[in-house]
Amino acid sequence: MIILGNKNRITNEDKKTITSKVGLIHYVDITHHTDEDIVQDIKRYIEEKKVEFLVLNLDKYLSTKLKSYLEELEYDGVEIMIYAEFAHKFLNEEYVNFNEKNLDVYRSIHHNELTQVLKRVFDFHFALLALLFLTPFIVIIAFFIKLKSPEGGVFFTQQRLGRNGRFFRVFKFRTMVPNAEKKLKIMLEENPEVKKEYLKYRKLKEDPRIIPGIGHFIRKTSLDELPQFMNVLLGSMSVVGPRPYIQDEFCNHDQRFVDVILSVRPGVTGFWQVGDRSEGTFNERVLSDIQYITEQTFIGDIKIIIKTVTSMLSSKGI
């Protein structure tokens, strides 16, 4: 295994522990390298050493460009870890916190390990059964999306923050026209009132980007969330949990809130979703997710699932 970065940031004790747990480590010093240099170093070692697992231990923050490249590598089968996250997994260090500058060991947030294992077992089997049962509906929804908006794909993916601050791609049915993000940016720049509404709620009541007919229907009933059961099977999400947040949504939030939310997997549905979501502000969503995490129980998850199904059947959405 190769660790790219500043060798001086790893203590001799850590080196011994790493070697005893995961085998021989090859350290490559790339201190003060630019993003382009780091990308070229990684490419070279992957080609020369056929790397499957790579740990980055950098002095600098991870830029958007570097994050994007690392995400592409992960989709190609190379497992990437930041050293702090690696330490958390292999050296039993504290919880890994995500912030705008880097991933770092910040504070310890403890969850009962047995409870989390049982939750994962339940999530996997529930998602598997849900996908088997819902396959006919998924096919029908896909057909109508393609019929109403043939120029775009059926599914929409977006980068979100998962457990321990790791990025993952969330799957959803596409409910908006192509280039929706570009249109939103232009719309917010041209309409101050619309921008104010979006910043407060992170959504728009009258959103012109939504595909007429089918888009409004599957959003109202929350059927657009069904593909997220694939995320549950892959282990990046739970059936019940906090909503999967976008990185930029946390820019102005107390880091303590971020720590708590990123200590668990995000959910397909959750405590806030089954409440009065249409009137709640973004800050109220965050507080609802904090409340769920600190009070979560298996029985509580079952109640949320039941409320979710009831809301969907009554076309109130989740």
TISE-113819 format. One line per 4 residues: their letters; for each residue x, y, z of C-alpha. Coordinates in Angstrom, 3 decimals, padded with zeros to 6 digits. Example, Ala and Ser with C-alpha at 12.3 -4.5 7.8 and 13.67 -1.06 7.14 Angstrom:
as = 012.300/-004.500/007.800 | 013.670/-001.060/007.140 $
//
This chain:
miil = 000.000/000.000/000.000 | 001.186/003.536/-000.756 | 000.753/006.634/001.394 | 001.272/009.847/-000.577 $
gnkn = 001.977/012.986/001.412 | 004.124/014.401/004.170 | 005.913/011.528/005.928 | 006.672/013.765/008.928 $
ritn = 002.952/013.932/009.779 | 002.925/010.201/010.610 | 004.456/009.227/013.960 | 006.797/006.267/014.316 $
edkk = 004.248/004.612/016.600 | 001.567/004.951/013.932 | 003.934/003.513/011.326 | 004.475/000.418/013.476 $
tits = 000.742/000.024/014.073 | -000.104/000.433/010.391 | 002.520/-002.101/009.341 | 001.300/-004.644/011.896 $
kvgl = -002.320/-004.277/010.810 | -002.230/-003.809/007.048 | 001.265/-004.903/006.002 | 004.113/-003.137/004.282 $
ihyv = 003.618/000.571/003.644 | 005.412/002.595/000.963 | 005.675/006.290/001.864 | 006.084/008.845/-000.906 $
dith = 006.805/012.451/000.097 | 004.831/014.939/-002.023 | 004.890/017.901/000.368 | 004.029/021.277/-001.227 $
htde = 002.982/019.714/-004.528 | 000.342/021.458/-006.627 | -002.937/019.730/-007.515 | -001.555/018.907/-010.962 $
divq = 001.585/017.363/-009.403 | -000.463/015.245/-007.016 | -002.684/013.981/-009.841 | 000.372/013.098/-011.927 $
dikr = 002.014/011.314/-008.951 | -001.107/009.242/-008.359 | -001.427/008.377/-012.055 | 002.204/007.295/-012.193 $
yiee = 002.012/005.024/-009.140 | -001.248/003.481/-010.263 | 000.316/002.637/-013.633 | 003.619/001.400/-012.183 $
kkve = 002.420/-000.380/-009.045 | -001.148/-001.332/-010.060 | -002.444/000.377/-006.923 | -005.858/-000.657/-005.593 $
flvl = -005.715/001.182/-002.257 | -004.255/004.651/-001.748 | -003.957/006.863/001.344 | -003.431/010.627/001.020 $
nldk = -001.715/012.485/003.861 | -001.559/016.074/002.628 | -000.635/019.413/004.184 | -003.094/021.236/001.938 $
ylst = -006.870/021.195/001.707 | -008.579/019.095/-000.933 | -009.594/021.351/-003.784 | -012.704/020.732/-005.860 $
klks = -010.501/019.672/-008.771 | -008.604/017.136/-006.650 | -011.798/015.794/-005.056 | -013.304/015.312/-008.507 $
ylee = -010.260/013.367/-009.709 | -010.254/011.154/-006.588 | -013.941/010.421/-007.092 | -013.241/009.283/-010.673 $
leyd = -010.515/006.973/-009.364 | -012.928/005.408/-006.885 | -015.408/004.719/-009.670 | -012.565/002.999/-011.521 $
gvei = -011.995/000.685/-008.548 | -009.204/002.427/-006.625 | -010.040/002.856/-002.948 | -009.032/006.315/-001.727 $
miya = -008.724/007.325/001.907 | -007.553/010.505/003.593 | -005.007/009.706/006.302 | -007.308/010.889/009.104 $
efah = -009.994/008.541/007.849 | -007.447/005.751/007.448 | -006.333/006.308/011.044 | -009.949/006.164/012.198 $
kfln = -010.502/002.845/010.441 | -007.221/001.062/011.149 | -005.750/002.705/014.233 | -008.973/003.087/016.257 $
eeyv = -008.606/006.854/016.364 | -011.431/009.310/016.883 | -014.330/010.167/014.597 | -013.339/011.721/011.284 $
nfne = -014.906/015.112/010.685 | -015.467/016.806/007.331 | -014.887/020.508/006.994 | -014.221/022.844/004.116 $
knld = -010.435/022.616/004.430 | -009.816/018.897/004.887 | -010.808/015.673/006.569 | -009.348/015.632/010.050 $
vyrs = -009.591/013.780/013.338 | -011.650/016.194/015.401 | -013.822/014.637/018.070 | -015.299/011.340/019.150 $
ihhn = -018.967/010.565/018.535 | -019.905/007.131/019.792 | -022.763/004.942/018.574 | -023.531/001.504/019.929 $
eltq = -021.682/-000.858/017.587 | -024.158/-003.751/017.938 | -027.078/-001.428/017.198 | -025.325/-000.112/014.088 $
vlkr = -024.578/-003.647/012.844 | -028.220/-004.703/013.328 | -029.359/-001.530/011.591 | -027.135/-002.343/008.618 $
vfdf = -028.486/-005.921/008.421 | -032.050/-004.607/008.503 | -031.254/-001.937/005.887 | -029.791/-004.441/003.438 $
hfal = -032.671/-006.918/003.608 | -035.348/-004.205/003.590 | -033.794/-002.502/000.534 | -033.454/-005.826/-001.299 $
lall = -037.096/-006.730/-000.728 | -038.221/-003.198/-001.588 | -036.384/-003.239/-004.926 | -037.785/-006.675/-005.816 $
fltp = -041.317/-005.574/-004.995 | -041.027/-002.143/-006.642 | -039.341/-003.225/-009.892 | -042.572/-003.012/-011.978 $
fivi = -043.241/000.514/-010.667 | -039.649/001.554/-011.341 | -039.948/000.367/-014.950 | -043.229/002.267/-015.432 $
iaff = -041.828/005.476/-013.929 | -038.723/005.206/-016.100 | -040.900/004.791/-019.203 | -042.917/007.960/-018.510 $
iklk = -039.825/010.031/-017.682 | -038.297/009.070/-021.011 | -041.596/009.715/-022.765 | -042.002/013.224/-021.331 $
speg = -038.314/014.216/-021.464 | -036.534/012.050/-024.046 | -033.472/014.287/-024.260 | -032.265/013.331/-020.784 $
gvff = -031.538/010.147/-018.853 | -033.963/008.349/-016.564 | -031.803/008.587/-013.470 | -030.127/011.538/-011.822 $
tqqr = -027.016/011.255/-009.642 | -025.503/013.886/-007.416 | -022.519/014.007/-005.096 | -023.556/014.002/-001.439 $
lgrn = -021.857/013.702/001.938 | -022.144/010.337/003.650 | -020.958/008.754/006.875 | -017.606/010.087/008.124 $
grff = -017.691/012.800/005.461 | -017.083/010.461/002.546 | -018.581/011.521/-000.766 | -020.958/009.198/-002.575 $
rvfk = -023.329/009.408/-005.534 | -027.000/009.415/-004.580 | -029.417/007.853/-007.107 | -032.786/009.421/-007.915 $
frtm = -035.284/009.468/-010.736 | -034.726/012.555/-012.875 | -037.578/015.003/-012.286 | -036.033/018.073/-013.890 $
vpna = -035.191/019.155/-017.390 | -031.590/018.779/-018.633 | -029.128/021.453/-017.446 | -031.341/022.127/-014.417 $
ekkl = -028.434/023.251/-012.216 | -027.312/025.798/-014.814 | -030.866/027.108/-015.136 | -031.176/027.389/-011.361 $
kiml = -027.974/029.440/-011.157 | -029.209/031.860/-013.810 | -032.646/032.076/-012.185 | -031.183/032.885/-008.755 $
eenp = -028.915/035.551/-010.216 | -031.807/037.241/-012.011 | -034.450/036.981/-009.250 | -033.449/038.189/-005.739 $
evkk = -036.754/037.059/-004.175 | -036.434/033.580/-005.664 | -032.853/033.408/-004.392 | -034.009/034.381/-000.897 $
eylk = -036.625/031.617/-000.950 | -034.116/029.040/-002.158 | -031.493/029.932/000.457 | -034.094/029.649/003.219 $
yrkl = -035.729/026.365/002.143 | -033.190/024.924/-000.350 | -036.095/024.361/-002.735 | -038.707/026.364/-004.659 $
kedp = -042.496/026.052/-004.410 | -042.894/026.962/-008.072 | -039.901/025.369/-009.744 | -039.878/025.841/-013.549 $
riip = -037.137/023.234/-013.918 | -039.441/020.311/-013.097 | -040.638/018.105/-015.983 | -044.359/018.903/-016.495 $
gigh = -046.747/016.180/-015.385 | -044.608/013.186/-014.447 | -041.953/015.298/-012.702 | -044.452/016.993/-010.409 $
firk = -046.224/013.693/-009.686 | -043.193/011.658/-008.645 | -041.834/014.534/-006.562 | -045.155/015.023/-004.785 $
tsld = -045.363/011.307/-003.968 | -041.576/011.079/-003.385 | -041.303/008.233/-005.878 | -038.156/009.920/-007.165 $
elpq = -036.407/008.597/-004.046 | -036.972/004.898/-004.880 | -033.587/004.389/-006.644 | -031.910/005.309/-003.350 $
fmnv = -032.559/001.750/-002.195 | -029.594/000.943/-004.461 | -027.509/003.265/-002.271 | -028.744/001.327/000.759 $
llgs = -027.637/-001.977/-000.784 | -024.230/-000.469/-001.551 | -023.868/000.665/002.056 | -023.708/004.418/001.472 $
msvv = -027.202/005.040/002.893 | -029.667/003.660/005.442 | -033.418/003.231/005.042 | -033.927/005.766/007.867 $
gprp = -031.493/008.530/008.738 | -030.672/012.208/008.209 | -031.096/013.492/004.677 | -028.046/013.179/002.382 $
yiqd = -026.610/016.706/002.357 | -024.711/018.544/-000.343 | -021.302/019.834/000.737 | -022.180/023.511/000.222 $
efcn = -025.234/023.253/002.493 | -022.986/023.022/005.543 | -020.871/026.100/004.844 | -022.614/028.274/007.448 $
hdqr = -023.393/025.672/010.100 | -021.873/025.030/013.494 | -019.280/022.304/013.082 | -020.741/020.406/016.033 $
fvdv = -023.952/019.886/014.059 | -021.995/018.672/011.047 | -020.051/016.214/013.201 | -023.202/014.607/014.542 $
ilsv = -024.966/014.347/011.185 | -021.937/012.833/009.450 | -021.465/010.237/012.191 | -024.201/008.055/010.645 $
rpgv = -025.337/007.043/007.161 | -027.923/009.344/005.550 | -031.384/007.884/005.007 | -033.887/007.403/002.192 $
tgfw = -036.452/008.771/004.636 | -036.179/010.291/008.075 | -037.609/012.090/011.078 | -037.961/015.410/009.294 $
qvgd = -039.393/013.977/006.087 | -042.474/012.506/007.804 | -043.196/015.771/009.614 | -044.452/019.061/008.214 $
rseg = -041.672/019.364/005.662 | -043.322/021.874/003.347 | -043.140/024.732/005.862 | -039.850/023.904/007.530 $
tfne = -036.712/025.933/006.886 | -033.366/024.366/006.107 | -032.119/025.049/009.636 | -035.154/023.257/011.054 $
rvls = -034.310/020.236/008.893 | -030.806/020.147/010.364 | -032.140/020.287/013.930 | -034.635/017.509/013.138 $
diqy = -031.794/015.317/011.878 | -029.782/016.023/015.038 | -032.774/015.033/017.149 | -033.214/011.792/015.213 $
iteq = -029.550/010.794/015.584 | -029.447/011.439/019.329 | -032.742/009.607/019.963 | -032.747/006.891/017.281 $
tfig = -034.163/003.452/018.103 | -035.200/000.455/016.010 | -038.868/000.951/016.957 | -038.544/004.613/016.056 $
diki = -037.211/003.672/012.603 | -040.150/001.313/012.019 | -042.598/004.105/012.931 | -040.889/006.465/010.473 $
iikt = -041.083/003.821/007.700 | -044.806/003.319/008.350 | -045.423/007.074/008.333 | -043.440/007.361/005.104 $
vtsm = -045.549/004.722/003.314 | -048.748/006.384/004.614 | -047.609/009.787/003.355 | -046.725/008.405/-000.067 $
lssk = -050.064/006.614/-000.442 | -051.906/009.806/000.479 | -049.801/011.751/-002.096 | -048.351/013.976/000.605 $
gi = -044.843/012.813/-000.160 | -042.064/012.315/002.329 $
//
